[in-house]
Structures are given as C-alpha cells and as structure tokens.
Amino acid sequence: MHSLLLLTPDYILFYLITLLWLGEFLLYPSRREKDSYRERQSYYLILLGILSSISLSLFTAGQEIGVLEGLLGTMAHYAGLFSYSGGIFLRYWGTRALGRHFTRDVQVIPGQELVSAGPYRHLRHPLYLGLFLLTLGVPLFYRSLPGMAYATLVMGASLNHRMSLEEKAMEDVLGEPYRIWKKKRYRFIPGLY
C-alpha cells in the first residue's frame, strides 16, 4: 500500500494549497441578496463530485489501483501540483475580482454590474475553471488514473451544467448587456471554449 501522507516539499506544498482551498470558505463567505434569482441545487452536485472524486483518487492511489508509474507517473504528479496551484490561484483571483457579487449559488440581482476585471477580462467562468483544475489536480498528484477519468467526466459535466444554469439566469435577468458581455469572453478554456 502506498503512503498518501509524506513530508517532502511537493507534498507540503500540496497540503498548503489544500489549506488555502479550505480557507476560501472562511475568507470569502457567500453573500446573499434579497429579491434575486437563486439556484442552489447544482452547488451540492458539484460538492458531491469534488468529494467523490477526491475519495476515489485517494482510495485507488492508497490501494495502488490504476496508479501511473515511472516517468508518466512523475509527470502526472507534477502536473497535478501545477493544476492544483493554478486552480487555487484562479479561485482567489476570480473571487477577489467579483468582490461583493461573489456567492456559492447561482444568484443574479436585477441591474447588477457585470465584472470585467481580473480573469473576467477573458473568461466567463474562471471560478469554475479553477474548481475543475483543483479537483483534477488531486488525482493527477496522486497518479490515480481512475480518479483522473472520474474527475474529468463528473466535474466536466456538473460544471458545464452549472455554467448553463448561470448563463441562462444572467440572460433572463440582465438581458442584452450580458449577451454582449459574454460574446467577448471564452466560456471556460482560454482560446478554445
């Protein structure tokens, strides 16, 4: 059985990023406004996807089931650390750019301003991209092939669903200004989608 808890520099960095991820809930609590459109169910689906993906990755890595070995495993490990770091960076950068408009559920207030600063200059959903990178970073870091496949499929589908809900709500409430705003930005992956 493979040890999942080590005190090497790469693992220490991984643990620190994990603390930053958990700390996001304390530093950036969700703000709720009255008289707004709200959708919260997709938040729980995403949370379930994150937790099940991490659990599967840790289990399969600990049991050495579908674990990448050799150079490919080393590359996956460091790609995971890069993905994890990039994900937390995007989460904090995007949340800071949203400021008082940040919530953990889909919430649109009539007349709210559209944020075009920070990562929102180029992306419509940098927080979801950050979440995807964080979630995918775990199985990559632990070299778990089943975890990578599961995280990609489950998080990809649940985040795509959430983005669709959010964009529809924004269009319904904000109308043409939002449609113009979104045409100038990639949805999720810079340069591709």
PAZAPA-4460 file (N, C-alpha, C; in steps of 0.05 Angstrom, whole numbers, plus 32768, in hexadecimal, padded with zeros to 4 digits):
% residues 193
    n_x    n_y    n_z   ca_x   ca_y   ca_z    c_x    c_y    c_z   seq   type   mol
   8011   7FE8   8000   8000   8000   8000   8012   8019   8000     1      M     A
   800A   802D   7FF0   8019   8045   7FED   8012   8059   8003     2      H     A
   8026   8067   800E   8021   807B   8022   8017   8095   8014     3      S     A
   8000   809F   801E   7FF5   80B7   8013   7FFE   80D1   8021     4      L     A
   800A   80CD   8039   8013   80E4   8049   8031   80E4   804B     5      L     A
   803E   80F6   803D   805B   80F8   803E   8063   8115   8045     6      L     A
   807B   8119   804D   8084   8134   8054   809B   813D   8042     7      L     A
   8098   8138   8029   80AB   8142   8015   80A1   815D   800B     8      T     A
   80B2   816E   7FFF   80A9   8189   7FF7   8090   8189   7FE5     9      P     A
   808E   8176   7FD3   8076   8175   7FC2   805D   816F   7FD2    10      D     A
   805F   815D   7FE5   8047   8157   7FF5   8041   816E   8008    11      Y     A
   8055   817A   8013   8050   8191   8025   8042   81A8   8016    12      I     A
   804A   81AD   7FFD   803D   81C1   7FEC   8020   81B9   7FE7    13      L     A
   801C   81A0   7FE1   8001   8195   7FDC   7FEF   819A   7FF5    14      F     A
   7FFA   8194   800C   7FEA   8198   8025   7FE4   81B5   802A    15      Y     A
   7FF7   81C7   8024   7FF3   81E4   8027   7FDD   81EE   8014    16      L     A
   7FDE   81E4   7FFC   7FC9   81EC   7FE8   7FAE   81E2   7FF2    17      I     A
   7FAD   81CA   7FFD   7F94   81BF   8007   7F89   81D1   801E    18      T     A
   7F9B   81DA   802F   7F92   81ED   8044   7F87   8207   8039    19      L     A
   7F94   8211   8023   7F8A   8229   8016   7F6E   8224   800A    20      L     A
   7F6B   820C   7FFF   7F51   8205   7FF3   7F3B   8205   8009    21      W     A
   7F41   81F7   801F   7F2E   81F7   8035   7F2A   8213   8041    22      L     A
   7F40   8222   8042   7F3E   823E   804C   7F2E   8250   803C    23      G     A
   7F2A   8249   8022   7F19   825A   8011   7EFD   825D   801D    24      E     A
   7EF3   8248   802A   7ED8   824A   8035   7ED7   825D   804D    25      F     A
   7EED   8261   805B   7EEE   8274   8071   7EF4   8291   8067    26      L     A
   7F06   8293   8054   7F0E   82AD   804A   7EF9   82BA   8037    27      L     A
   7EEA   82A9   8029   7ED6   82B2   8016   7EBC   82A4   801B    28      Y     A
   7EAE   82AC   8030   7E94   829F   8034   7E81   82A8   801F    29      P     A
   7E6D   8298   8019   7E5A   829E   8004   7E48   82B5   800E    30      S     A
   7E44   82C8   7FFD   7E32   82DF   8003   7E18   82DA   7FF5    31      R     A
   7E02   82DE   8003   7DE8   82DA   7FF7   7DD9   82F4   7FF7    32      R     A
   7DCB   82F8   7FE2   7DBB   8311   7FDF   7D9D   8309   7FDE    33      E     A
   7D8D   831B   7FE8   7D70   8317   7FE6   7D67   831E   7FCA    34      K     A
   7D50   8314   7FC3   7D43   831A   7FA9   7D55   8314   7F92    35      D     A
   7D60   82FC   7F91   7D71   82F4   7F7B   7D69   82D9   7F71    36      S     A
   7D73   82D2   7F59   7D70   82B7   7F4F   7D84   82A6   7F5D    37      Y     A
   7D7C   828E   7F68   7D8F   827D   7F76   7D8B   8260   7F6D    38      R     A
   7DA1   8252   7F6A   7DA1   8235   7F65   7DB8   8229   7F74    39      E     A
   7DB1   8217   7F87   7DC6   820C   7F99   7DCB   81EE   7F94    40      R     A
   7DB9   81E0   7F88   7DBC   81C3   7F86   7DD5   81BA   7F77    41      Q     A
   7DDD   81C9   7F63   7DF5   81C1   7F54   7E0E   81C4   7F65    42      S     A
   7E0E   81D5   7F79   7E24   81D8   7F8C   7E29   81BD   7F9A    43      Y     A
   7E14   81B1   7FA3   7E16   8197   7FB1   7E20   8181   7F9E    44      Y     A
   7E17   8182   7F85   7E21   816E   7F72   7E3F   8171   7F6D    45      L     A
   7E48   818A   7F6B   7E64   818F   7F67   7E74   8186   7F80    46      I     A
   7E6A   818D   7F97   7E77   8185   7FB0   7E79   8166   7FB2    47      L     A
   7E64   8158   7FAB   7E64   813B   7FAB   7E79   8131   7F97    48      L     A
   7E7A   813D   7F7F   7E8E   8136   7F6B   7EAB   8139   7F76    49      G     A
   7EB0   814F   7F83   7ECA   8154   7F8E   7ED1   813F   7FA3    50      I     A
   7EC0   813B   7FB6   7EC5   8129   7FCC   7EC8   810C   7FC2    51      L     A
   7EB7   8104   7FAF   7EB9   80E8   7FA5   7ED2   80E5   7F94    52      S     A
   7EDA   80F9   7F85   7EF2   80F8   7F75   7F0B   80F6   7F86    53      S     A
   7F0C   8106   7F9B   7F23   8105   7FAD   7F24   80EA   7FBC    54      I     A
   7F0D   80E0   7FC5   7F0C   80C7   7FD3   7F15   80B0   7FC1    55      S     A
   7F0B   80AF   7FA8   7F13   809B   7F95   7F31   809C   7F90    56      L     A
   7F3B   80B4   7F8C   7F58   80B7   7F87   7F69   80AE   7F9E    57      S     A
   7F62   80B5   7FB6   7F72   80AD   7FCD   7F70   808F   7FD2    58      L     A
   7F58   8084   7FCE   7F55   8067   7FD1   7F65   8057   7FBD    59      F     A
   7F62   805E   7FA3   7F71   804F   7F8E   7F8F   8053   7F91    60      T     A
   7F98   806B   7F98   7FB4   8070   7F9C   7FBF   8060   7FB4    61      A     A
   7FB0   8061   7FCA   7FB8   8052   7FE2   7FB9   8034   7FDE    62      G     A
   7FA6   802A   7FCD   7FA6   800D   7FC7   7FB6   8006   7FAF    63      Q     A
   7FC2   801A   7FA3   7FD2   8017   7F8A   7FC3   8009   7F74    64      E     A
   7FAA   8013   7F70   7F99   800A   7F5A   7F99   801F   7F45    65      I     A
   7FA3   8019   7F2D   7FA3   802B   7F17   7FB5   8043   7F1B    66      G     A
   7FCB   803F   7F2A   7FDE   8055   7F2F   7FF3   8055   7F19    67      V     A
   7FF8   806D   7F0F   800D   8070   7EFA   8028   806E   7F07    68      L     A
   803A   8060   7EFA   8055   805B   7F04   806A   8068   7EF2    69      E     A
   8082   8068   7EFA   8099   8071   7EEA   8097   808E   7EE3    70      G     A
   80A2   8095   7ECB   80A3   80B0   7EC2   8087   80BC   7EBF    71      L     A
   8075   80AC   7EB4   8059   80B6   7EB0   804C   80BD   7ECB    72      L     A
   8052   80AC   7EDF   8047   80B2   7EFA   8054   80CB   7F06    73      G     A
   806D   80CE   7F02   807B   80E6   7F0C   8070   80FF   7EFE    74      T     A
   806C   80FD   7EE4   8061   8114   7ED5   8045   811B   7EDF    75      M     A
   8034   8106   7EE3   8019   810A   7EED   801A   8117   7F09    76      A     A
   802C   810E   7F1A   802F   8119   7F35   8034   8137   7F35    77      H     A
   8047   813F   7F25   804E   815C   7F24   803A   816C   7F14    78      Y     A
   802D   815F   7F00   8017   816D   7EF2   8000   8171   7F06    79      A     A
   7FFC   815F   7F18   7FE7   8162   7F2D   7FED   8179   7F3F    80      G     A
   8006   817C   7F47   800E   8192   7F58   800B   81AC   7F49    81      L     A
   8011   81AD   7F30   800D   81C5   7F1F   7FF0   81CB   7F1C    82      F     A
   7FDF   81B7   7F17   7FC3   81BA   7F14   7FB6   81C4   7F2E    83      S     A
   7FBE   81B8   7F44   7FB4   81BF   7F5E   7FBB   81DC   7F65    84      Y     A
   7FD4   81E4   7F5F   7FDD   8200   7F64   7FCE   8214   7F53    85      S     A
   7FCC   820D   7F39   7FBD   821E   7F27   7FA0   8221   7F2E    86      G     A
   7F94   820C   7F37   7F78   820C   7F3F   7F73   821F   7F57    87      G     A
   7F85   821D   7F6B   7F81   822E   7F83   7F86   824B   7F7C    88      I     A
   7F9A   8250   7F6A   7F9F   826B   7F61   7F87   8277   7F53    89      F     A
   7F7B   8268   7F41   7F64   8272   7F32   7F4C   8277   7F45    90      L     A
   7F48   8265   7F58   7F32   8268   7F6C   7F35   8282   7F7B    91      R     A
   7F4D   8287   7F86   7F51   829F   7F96   7F50   82B8   7F85    92      Y     A
   7F5C   82B7   7F6E   7F5D   82CE   7F5C   7F40   82D6   7F53    93      W     A
   7F31   82C1   7F4A   7F16   82C6   7F41   7F03   82CF   7F57    94      G     A
   7F06   82C3   7F6F   7EF5   82CA   7F85   7EFB   82E7   7F8D    95      T     A
   7F14   82EE   7F8D   7F1B   830A   7F94   7F10   831E   7F7F    96      R     A
   7F11   8316   7F66   7F07   8327   7F51   7EE9   832B   7F53    97      A     A
   7EDB   8316   7F5B   7EBD   8317   7F5F   7EB6   8329   7F76    98      L     A
   7EC6   8328   7F8B   7EC0   8338   7FA3   7EA5   8332   7FAF    99      G     A
   7E95   8346   7FB2   7E7B   8343   7FBF   7E67   8332   7FAF   100      R     A
   7E6D   832D   7F96   7E5B   831D   7F85   7E60   82FF   7F88   101      H     A
   7E74   82F7   7F98   7E7B   82DA   7F9A   7E65   82CC   7FAB   102      F     A
   7E5B   82B5   7FA1   7E4A   82A3   7FB0   7E51   8287   7FA8   103      T     A
   7E49   8274   7FB8   7E4E   8258   7FB2   7E36   824B   7FA4   104      R     A
   7E21   825A   7FA1   7E0A   8250   7F91   7E06   8263   7F7A   105      D     A
   7DF7   825A   7F66   7DF1   826B   7F4F   7DDE   8280   7F59   106      V     A
   7DE7   8299   7F58   7DD7   82AF   7F62   7DDB   82C7   7F50   107      Q     A
   7DC5   82D2   7F46   7DC7   82E9   7F34   7DB3   82FE   7F3F   108      V     A
   7DBE   8317   7F42   7DAE   832D   7F4C   7DA8   8340   7F35   109      I     A
   7D8E   8346   7F31   7D88   8359   7F1B   7D99   8372   7F1C   110      P     A
   7DA5   8379   7F06   7DB5   8391   7F04   7DD2   838F   7F0F   111      G     A
   7DDA   8377   7F17   7DF5   8374   7F22   7E0A   837A   7F0C   112      Q     A
   7E20   8384   7F14   7E36   838A   7F01   7E44   8370   7EF9   113      E     A
   7E4D   8370   7EE0   7E5C   8359   7ED6   7E79   835E   7EDB   114      L     A
   7E86   834B   7EE8   7EA2   834D   7EEF   7EB3   8346   7ED7   115      V     A
   7EC5   8358   7ED0   7ED7   8354   7EB9   7EF4   8357   7EC1   116      S     A
   7EFA   8356   7EDB   7F15   8359   7EE4   7F21   833D   7EEA   117      A     A
   7F3C   833C   7EEE   7F49   8324   7EF5   7F45   830F   7EDF   118      G     A
   7F40   82F6   7EE7   7F3D   82E1   7ED3   7F23   82E4   7EC2   119      P     A
   7F11   82F5   7ECC   7EF8   82F9   7EBD   7EFC   830A   7EA4   120      Y     A
   7F14   8314   7EA0   7F1A   8322   7E87   7F1A   830E   7E70   121      R     A
   7F20   82F5   7E75   7F23   82E1   7E60   7F10   82C9   7E63   122      H     A
   7F07   82C4   7E7B   7EF7   82AC   7E80   7EDC   82B3   7E8D   123      L     A
   7EC8   82A4   7E86   7EAE   82A8   7E93   7EAC   8299   7EAE   124      R     A
   7EBB   8283   7EB0   7EB9   8272   7EC8   7ED4   826A   7ED3   125      H     A
   7EE5   827D   7EDB   7F00   8275   7EE5   7EFE   8266   7F00   126      P     A
   7EEA   826B   7F10   7EE8   825D   7F29   7EE2   823F   7F24   127      L     A
   7ED2   8239   7F10   7ECC   821D   7F0A   7EE5   8210   7EFD   128      Y     A
   7EF4   821E   7EED   7F0C   8213   7EE3   7F20   820D   7EFA   129      L     A
   7F22   8220   7F0C   7F32   821B   7F24   7F2A   8203   7F34   130      G     A
   7F10   81FF   7F37   7F05   81E8   7F45   7F0C   81CE   7F36   131      L     A
   7F09   81CF   7F1C   7F10   81B8   7F0C   7F2D   81B1   7F0F   132      F     A
   7F3F   81C5   7F0D   7F5C   81C0   7F10   7F63   81B6   7F2B   133      L     A
   7F56   81C0   7F40   7F5B   81B6   7F5B   7F53   8199   7F5D   134      L     A
   7F3B   8193   7F54   7F30   8178   7F56   7F41   8164   7F46   135      T     A
   7F48   816C   7F2E   7F59   815A   7F1D   7F75   8158   7F28   136      L     A
   7F7E   816D   7F36   7F99   816C   7F41   7F9D   8156   7F55   137      G     A
   7F89   814F   7F64   7F8C   813A   7F79   7F92   811F   7F6C   138      V     A
   7F82   8114   7F5A   7F8A   80FA   7F4E   7FA4   80FB   7F3E   139      P     A
   7FA9   8112   7F31   7FC3   8114   7F23   7FDA   8113   7F37   140      L     A
   7FD8   8122   7F4D   7FED   8122   7F61   7FF2   8106   7F6C   141      F     A
   7FDD   80F7   7F71   7FDF   80DC   7F7C   7FE1   80C7   7F67   142      Y     A
   7FE3   80CF   7F4E   7FE8   80BE   7F36   7FD1   80AA   7F32   143      R     A
   7FB9   80B0   7F3A   7FA3   809E   7F39   7F94   80A1   7F1E   144      S     A
   7F98   808D   7F0C   7F8B   808E   7EF2   7F6D   808C   7EF5   145      L     A
   7F62   807A   7F06   7F44   807A   7F09   7F3A   8095   7F14   146      P     A
   7F49   80A1   7F26   7F41   80BB   7F31   7F41   80D1   7F1C   147      G     A
   7F56   80D0   7F0A   7F58   80E4   7EF5   7F40   80E2   7EE2   148      M     A
   7F39   80CA   7EDA   7F23   80C6   7EC8   7F09   80CE   7ED5   149      A     A
   7F05   80C6   7EEE   7EEC   80CD   7EFD   7EEA   80EC   7F01   150      Y     A
   7EFF   80F8   7F0A   7EFF   8115   7F0E   7EF9   8124   7EF4   151      A     A
   7F06   811C   7EDF   7F01   8129   7EC5   7EE4   8127   7EBC   152      T     A
   7ED9   810F   7EBE   7EBE   810B   7EB5   7EA9   8118   7EC7   153      L     A
   7EAB   8112   7EE1   7E97   811B   7EF4   7E98   813A   7EF8   154      V     A
   7EB0   8144   7EFC   7EB3   8161   7F00   7EAD   8170   7EE6   155      M     A
   7EB6   8165   7ED0   7EB1   8172   7EB6   7E93   8174   7EB1   156      G     A
   7E84   815E   7EB6   7E67   815F   7EB2   7E59   8171   7EC6   157      A     A
   7E60   816F   7EE0   7E52   817F   7EF4   7E58   819D   7EF1   158      S     A
   7E71   81A3   7EEA   7E78   81C0   7EE6   7E6B   81CB   7ECD   159      L     A
   7E6A   81BB   7EB8   7E5D   81C3   7EA0   7E3F   81C9   7EA5   160      N     A
   7E32   81B7   7EB4   7E16   81BB   7EBC   7E13   81D5   7ECB   161      H     A
   7E25   81DA   7EDF   7E23   81F2   7EEF   7E27   820B   7EDE   162      R     A
   7E3B   820A   7ECC   7E40   8221   7EBB   7E27   8227   7EAA   163      M     A
   7E1A   8213   7EA0   7E02   8217   7E8F   7DEC   8224   7EA0   164      S     A
   7DE8   821A   7EB9   7DD4   8226   7ECA   7DDA   8243   7ED0   165      L     A
   7DF3   8248   7ED6   7DFB   8263   7EDD   7DF8   8276   7EC5   166      E     A
   7E00   826D   7EAD   7DFE   827E   7E96   7DE1   8284   7E8F   167      E     A
   7DD0   8270   7E92   7DB3   8274   7E8C   7DA8   8288   7EA0   168      K     A
   7DAF   8285   7EBA   7DA5   8298   7ECE   7DAF   82B4   7EC8   169      A     A
   7DC8   82B7   7EC1   7DD3   82D1   7EBA   7DC4   82DE   7EA2   170      M     A
   7DBF   82CE   7E8E   7DB1   82D8   7E77   7D94   82DF   7E7E   171      E     A
   7D87   82CE   7E8E   7D6B   82D4   7E95   7D69   82EE   7EA5   172      D     A
   7D7C   82F3   7EB7   7D7A   830A   7EC9   7D87   8323   7EBD   173      V     A
   7D9E   831F   7EB1   7DAD   8337   7EA7   7DAA   833D   7E8A   174      L     A
   7DA1   8329   7E7B   7D9A   832D   7E5F   7DB2   8333   7E4C   175      G     A
   7DAD   8346   7E3A   7DC1   834C   7E25   7DDC   8354   7E2F   176      E     A
   7DDF   8364   7E45   7DFA   836A   7E4E   7E0A   8351   7E54   177      P     A
   7DFE   833D   7E60   7E0C   8324   7E65   7E13   8316   7E4B   178      Y     A
   7E01   8315   7E38   7E06   8307   7E1F   7E1E   8314   7E11   179      R     A
   7E20   832E   7E11   7E36   833C   7E05   7E50   8335   7E14   180      I     A
   7E4F   8336   7E2F   7E66   8331   7E40   7E70   8315   7E3B   181      W     A
   7E5F   8301   7E3A   7E68   82E5   7E37   7E74   82DF   7E1C   182      K     A
   7E6C   82EE   7E07   7E77   82E9   7DEC   7E94   82F0   7DEB   183      K     A
   7E9E   8301   7DFD   7EB9   830A   7DFD   7ECC   82F8   7E0E   184      K     A
   7EC1   82E2   7E19   7ED1   82D2   7E2B   7ECD   82B4   7E25   185      R     A
   7EE3   82A5   7E2A   7EE0   8288   7E28   7ED0   827E   7E40   186      Y     A
   7EC2   8268   7E3C   7EB2   825E   7E51   7EC2   8252   7E68   187      R     A
   7ED6   8241   7E61   7EE3   8231   7E75   7F01   822D   7E71   188      F     A
   7F09   8229   7E58   7F26   8224   7E52   7F30   8239   7E3E   189      I     A
   7F43   824A   7E48   7F4D   825F   7E36   7F56   8255   7E1B   190      P     A
   7F4D   8262   7E06   7F55   825B   7DEB   7F46   8244   7DDE   191      G     A
   7F36   8235   7DEE   7F29   821D   7DE4   7F0B   821D   7DE7   192      L     A
   7F02   8222   7E00   7EE5   821E   7E06   7EDC   8232   7E1A   193      Y     A
***
